[in-house]
């Protein structure tokens, strides 16, 4: 199957063509197919459609358990209610039965407790046997979930989940088994399924929701993000499950469900990307900063996939290709090389795709691969007076982003100007322009017009004030929002959490080779009995690939949400998490993930639509055949895989932005050819983040690379925000990019982070000299001092030994 990738570069080795002409025809065919690929109609959002998010909770191996849940519910329901249907009862009867199930959950017998939990899970699944359509079922899912939440089911589930986490018998049993299967995690899976359905259903907002549902949603959001359950946020408990799984102490944990619940909990409690944008606007207003120049979400949604302007030779070539497509002429290789050297806008050489690790990946142009003009025997194209009117180049009307400039950039520009024209500098003074020429005045005016001060810069300045003058500034008032509470909860073990997430991401990546020491992430997908037929093997193979894709999706979303929310809450919280991700080799891991046939990954069809929930329980299943499994669905792309790729690119951008040492890691790991291949995906948002990553390292790739990739350079100019005074396209020496400063840069950042964490969170590390001293004699003598019991029993002995038997020199005491 194409979607799961292969170890290493994931390259398919084609059969060798019989002759050179066939090789050139194949090369041309590949190039044409690439250049004519349609734009992907993908809209980036916090999550996929609700039905897709529900279906991804279950693996296809869990299919038989749907009817088992129904059976457990109906047996209990008929015992207490009779022959009535659930949908025919009134709300009072619904609530009474939900309370009865919740009481029955509090029993010591494991088997009985599991049957009651399955009955509750059937309720959370919408009592599907009594529904005739997907819309009706979704209505009952939401109704039943709000009913279960109202009677206190979630608190009971958290307690049971804690009990299962600490179940040493299950852990030791799983450790002794040579192969772990679905049966080892039954109790955990049922509990996690119910919790996921509750969180997922409640965060779905509908304008028609009654007021009590809206109030319940806000209350539940607050409780979920605060230490209400188990004296810690639920996300912290789930993080602890991830680390326990990765440490090898609990290999039976159903990690996909844990990660999905963790993602949905963070998304619900902290907010998605729309809420982040609103929080950013409010935070800037709170700090007295100007409004944002544009709404980044709407700008990205309005962008189209990059299609750089064609050069004149490209237009000539297109016209001639229409008239003489069948004429194939062979050209000597040296002539081909000569043309490539002379034409900076040359097309892709398809051979570079077969040599992806080569440093000389200069001839590959991943934006739009125009085939080489093989119709002509001459090397350079003959000049034509004008291109046809139909092929006229359409230039963009304007750039999508407003340019920005930092205060530091203005200072650097003024320092250079003063040293050049006057011969001395004034430090950080950006107002004095005496002695500078008039054009410099105009330049400074333009720079200040586009100056952008970020929230992070204000937070850094405030933190420096707290560190330098703690007494005069006073104690910081920290708002205990959901992000702050989550950071406080994961702070003691944050490095372990990041390492654990990256370990699982590595195991789920399509490019990872199976190793004996890697963790087993398939505990909740492999059946007890392995398949015996080809059809069963195909189905399980698709299920495993789908399972891995969902894990990658959940981890990428969790990391991105945490990075963005921490950065908005306080920049040093973001830097702490980002630095530990870098220390855990997150940058090469993401590059390794993209070092595959990324188009195959994005168009992978590892879903069987007739087995997806809720289709599989609302309809009679057709007979599955090998042909129907291979055909898959008719979708243009896989939503979750494209979502994962964009998230990973955004994480890579977050880690490397304004960090020269990490930018050099991109260069050292030869990320340019890998990223250029990702540009083949014609989706505007994904291309934007790839181009950003290419832009930051362009100056280090050399003149020849820039000369050979002019279309990529043009796309960067059109799509990426301009930073005034940024010489990204020219490769001028950067004062901040000296290699011997890289280690110092990371060490300085780490020291600042440690000072911030110690000041705000480590109360035991406070300097005793800064603690207030009570110097009032009356209050000191009036304090109640608790004396231990053994001291009170031996008080007479203490007086005799310490007071009466020791001479006192009153003169020295009074002096």
Residue, then its C-alpha position, 0 to 999 in steps of 0.5 A: x500500500x502506497x500510503x504507509x510509506x517505506x523505510x528510508x526514502x520511500x522510493x519506488x524503483x521503476x523498471x528501466x526503460x528499453x532505450x533512451x527515447x523511452x526514458x525521455x518520454x517517461x521523464x516528460x510524462x512525469x513532468x507534465x503530470x506534475x505541472x498539471x496537478x489540480x489544486x487540492x480543495x482542502x480547508x484547514x480547521x481545528x479538526x475534520x468533520x464530526x462524523x470523521x472524528x467519531x469514526x477515527x476513534x475506533x479501529x476496524x478490529x473493534x467492529x464486533x464490539x458495537x453489538x456487544x455494547x448494544x447487548x449489554x445495554x438492552x439486557x439491563x434496560x429490559x430488566x428495569x424498564x420493560x419492552x419500551x424503546x429508549x427514544x420513547x421515554x421522557x426526560x425524567x425516565x432517561x435521567x432515572x435510568x442514567x442514574x441507575x447505570x451510574x450507581x451500578x458502575x460503583x461495584x467491585x466485580x470487574x466483569x459486572x463493572x465492564x458490562x455496565x460501562x459497555x451499556x453507558x458506552x452504547x448510550x454515548x454512541x447514540x443508542x444506534x439500534x433505534x436510529x434510522x439515519x446518521x443525523x438522528x443518531x448524532x442528535x441522540x449522541x449529543x442528548x445522551x452525552x449531556x444527560x450522562x454529564x448531568x448525572x456526574x458520569x465523567x467524574x466516575x470515569x476519571x476515578x475508574x481510569x485512575x484505577x486502571x492506570x494503577x492496575x499493576x496486575x494488568x501491567x505485569x500480565x501484559x509485560x509477560x505476554x509475547x504479543x499484546x492484542x486488543x483483548x489486553x486493553x478492553x477495560x481501558x478502551x471502553x472508558x476512553x471511548x466514553x470519555x472521548x465521546x463526551x468531550x467530542x460531543x459537548x464541544x460541538x456547538x449548535x445555535x439551537x442548543x438549549x441554555x442549560x446545555x450551553x451552561x453545562x458546556x462552559x462549566x465542563x470546559x472550566x472543570x476539565x482544564x482545572x484541578x477539579x478531577x483528581x486534583x490535576x487537569x485531565x490533560x496532565x493525567x493523560x500525559x502521565x499515561x503516555x510516559x508510562x506507556x513509553x517507559x515500557x511499564x504499561x505496554x497494553x495502554x491503547x495509545x491512539x485513544x489516549x492521544x485522541x482524548x488528549x488532543x480533544x481535551x486540549x482543544x476544548x479547554x484551551x481553544x482552537x485557532x479561531x480562539x487563539x486569534x481572538x486571544x491574540x487581539x485581546x492580549x495586544x490591546x491589554x499591552x497597549x500594542x497596535x492592532x494586527x495588520x491583518x487576520x492571518x487566518x483569512x489571508x491564508x484561506x484566500x491564498x491559492x497554491x503557488x504558480x510562479x510567472x512563466x518565463x518567455x522560454x516557458x511560454x514558447x515551449x508551451x506553444x511549440x508543445x501543442x503543435x509538435x508534441x509527438x516529435x522527439x529529438x535526442x540531444x547530447x547530454x553536454x548540450x542539455x547541461x549547457x542549456x541548464x547553465x545558461x537558463x536560470x529559469x530552467x525546468x526540473x530534471x527528473x533525475x533529481x527525484x531519483x537521487x534525493x540525497x544528492x547535495x547537487x539537488x539544484x536542478x529540481x524545481x518543485x513548484x512547477x516542472x516544465x519539461x525540457x523543450x525536446x522538440x528543437x534540435x538547437x540548444x537555446x530557444x529561437x526568439x519570438x516577437x510576442x507570446x500569444x495573447x492567450x498565454x499572457x502572464x498575469x501578475x499578482x495585484x498585490x502582496x498578501x501580507x503587510x511587511x514588518x520590521x523589528x526594533x532590532x532591525x531599525x537599530x542595526x540599520x541606523x548603526x550601519x548608517x552612522x558608522x558609514x556617514x558619521x564615523x560613530x555610533x549611538x547605541x540603541x538610539x533610534x531617534x537621532x538622525x543628525x548628520x545623516x543624508x535625506x534618503x536615510x531619513x526617508x528610510x528610517x521613516x518607512x521602517x518605523x511606519x512598519x515597525x511591529x512589536x510582538x507580545x513576546x517582546x513585551x513579555x521579555x522586557x517585563x520579565x527582565x524588570x522582574x529579575x532586576x528590580x523585584x522589590x520595586x516592581x512587586x509580585x507578578x499577578x498571574x492569571x490562572x487561565x486554563x493554559x497557565x494551569x496546564x503549564x503548571x501541571x506539566x512543568x515538573x515532567x515536561x521534558x519526559x512528556x516531549x520525549x514520549x510524544x516524539x518516540x510515538x511519532x517516530x514509531x508511527x512515521x511512514x519512513x520509520x524502519x521496524x526495529x526490535x527496540x522501538x515501542x509497540x503502538x499497535x496494542x489497540x489494533x491487533x486482534x487476538x487471532x491473526x488473519x488467515x486469508x488474503x482479504x483479512x490481511x489486506x483489511x488489517x494492513x489498512x487498519x494498521x496504516x490508518x491507525x498510524x496516520x491517526x496517531x501522527x495527526x493527534x500528536x502533531x495537533x497536540x504539539x502545535x496547540x501547546x506551542x501556540x497557547x504557551x507562546x501567547x500565555x508567556x513566551x518563556x513557557x513556549x521557549x521551554x517546551x520548544x527547547x526540549x523538543x529541539x533537544x529531543x531531535x524533533x527537527x531531524x524527526x520532522x525532516x525524516x517524516x517528509x523524506x518520503x513520497x509526500x504526494x503518496x502519503x497525502x493521497x493514501x487511501x487507508x480507509x474502508x468507508x463501509x466499515x467506518x462508524x457510524x455507517x457500519x452500524x446503520x447499514x447492512x454491510x456489503x461483502x468486502x472483496x480485495x478489489x473493493x479494498x484496493x479501490x478505496x474511496x474517491x476522495x482527492x486526498x486524505x484529510x488527516x494526512x494533509x492536516x498532519x503535514x501542515x501541522x508538522x511544518x508549522x511546528x518546524x517553523x515555530x522551532x526555527x523562527x529567529x533561532x539561527x542555531x536551529x536554522x543551521x540545523x535545517x541546512x546541516x540536515x540538507x532539508x532544502x531538497x526535502x522541503x522542495x519536494x513537499x512543494x509538489x502538493x498544490x495546497x496554498x497553506x502547506x506551500x506557504x509554510x514550506x516556503x517560509x522554511x526555505x526562506x530562512x535558510x536561502x542565504x546559506x545555500x549558496x549562489x548556485x542554489x538560488x540561481x537554479x531555483x529562481x521559481x522557488x525564490x519568486x514564490x517566496x517573494x509572492x507568498x511569504x511576508x516581507x521583513x524590511x532590511x532582510x537580505x534573505x535572497x542575497x546571502x550577505x553575511x549576517x552578524x547574528x549567524x556566526x557559528x561560534x555563537x550558536x551554542x551561546x545562543x541556546x545557553x543564554x536562552x536556557x538560562x533565561x527560561x530557568x530564571x523565569x521558571x524559578x521566579x514564578x513557580x519554584x517558591x523554595x528557590x526564593x532568595x531569603x534576603x527578599x523575604x519580609x521580616x517581622x521586626x515587631x516585638x509584640x507580634x513575635x512574642x505573641x506567636x503561638x509556637x507548637x511544641x512537640x509532645x516529647x519536649x513537653x514531657x521532658x520540659x523539666x529536664x530541659x530547663x535543668x540542663x539548658x537554663x539552671x545548670x548554665x551560668x549566665x554572665x549578665x554583663x556580657x548579655x546586656x552589652 
